[in-house]
């Protein structure tokens, strides 16, 4: 009885609120700040995105309808919003409904499909954004904060990579993971993804104190259940790195620390060798000495038949690892 009363009260409020949005939402006076929105894709991703907008972002967007190439969905209503037609109808619907924005909610779209949708949006003269691809949606959740501009990689496209999350969890869950270069663009993203799989501790190795502070603060806020150990250290400093390995005893190491800008390394070749070659050597030797189970070094396409200092140093590091 207690469960029925407590849960019933909550669900009654949600149902009543949803009904009020469906009945009164579309008829309310239009505001200059409220953008009229079309969602391209009436699948699970589009439904999740619409639910997020209806509950949290009604002040920003007024969802006008869906577009989907599956003819079976045409005319259906999802949370009170109608599937108005296919992608090819975008220009017609946008003009007749005074649409201002389009969000492409098809995470599995190929490059060819994305180019077609983008071309339709350009022909309709509406702004357009997209959600991350399936390879970036590890936990399957979609929020409006993830919506971003369409990048060149989206329209070039490739077949989506399906991650074996069970295998990843088996490697990372309950183990100590160390990430070098944790404050960099690649290292910080690896840290965010690793935390999703519940390591017993994540060791952040970074020599730039501001970058280390920022990623440490972010991870503590997003993943309070994960033990985070920030270590201000340079991978070239062998005694310091030996202390880090001895204290943490990592089972998995992601080595992302490196000097990367090609022109800068052409001007400073000795620093490139010191960091990319000898820093990688130090980390690989310590991983071997302390019996690390998995050692992953992030490299670059420039290491293939290298023609630059950066590519050469990364190729040497690959060979040593």
Secondary structure as GFF3:
##gff-version 3
##sequence-region A 1 321
A	DSSP	alpha_helix	2	24	.	.	.	ID=ss1
A	DSSP	beta_strand	35	40	.	.	.	ID=ss2
A	DSSP	alpha_helix	44	56	.	.	.	ID=ss3
A	DSSP	beta_strand	61	67	.	.	.	ID=ss4
A	DSSP	three_ten_helix	71	73	.	.	.	ID=ss5
A	DSSP	beta_strand	77	78	.	.	.	ID=ss6
A	DSSP	beta_strand	81	85	.	.	.	ID=ss7
A	DSSP	three_ten_helix	87	89	.	.	.	ID=ss8
A	DSSP	alpha_helix	90	97	.	.	.	ID=ss9
A	DSSP	beta_strand	101	104	.	.	.	ID=ss10
A	DSSP	alpha_helix	111	124	.	.	.	ID=ss11
A	DSSP	beta_strand	127	130	.	.	.	ID=ss12
A	DSSP	three_ten_helix	144	146	.	.	.	ID=ss13
A	DSSP	beta_strand	148	149	.	.	.	ID=ss14
A	DSSP	alpha_helix	152	156	.	.	.	ID=ss15
A	DSSP	alpha_helix	165	172	.	.	.	ID=ss16
A	DSSP	beta_strand	176	180	.	.	.	ID=ss17
A	DSSP	alpha_helix	185	195	.	.	.	ID=ss18
A	DSSP	beta_strand	201	206	.	.	.	ID=ss19
A	DSSP	alpha_helix	209	222	.	.	.	ID=ss20
A	DSSP	beta_strand	228	232	.	.	.	ID=ss21
A	DSSP	alpha_helix	238	248	.	.	.	ID=ss22
A	DSSP	beta_strand	252	255	.	.	.	ID=ss23
A	DSSP	alpha_helix	262	267	.	.	.	ID=ss24
A	DSSP	alpha_helix	269	272	.	.	.	ID=ss25
A	DSSP	pi_helix	273	279	.	.	.	ID=ss26
A	DSSP	alpha_helix	280	289	.	.	.	ID=ss27
A	DSSP	beta_strand	294	297	.	.	.	ID=ss28
A	DSSP	three_ten_helix	301	303	.	.	.	ID=ss29
A	DSSP	alpha_helix	309	320	.	.	.	ID=ss30
###
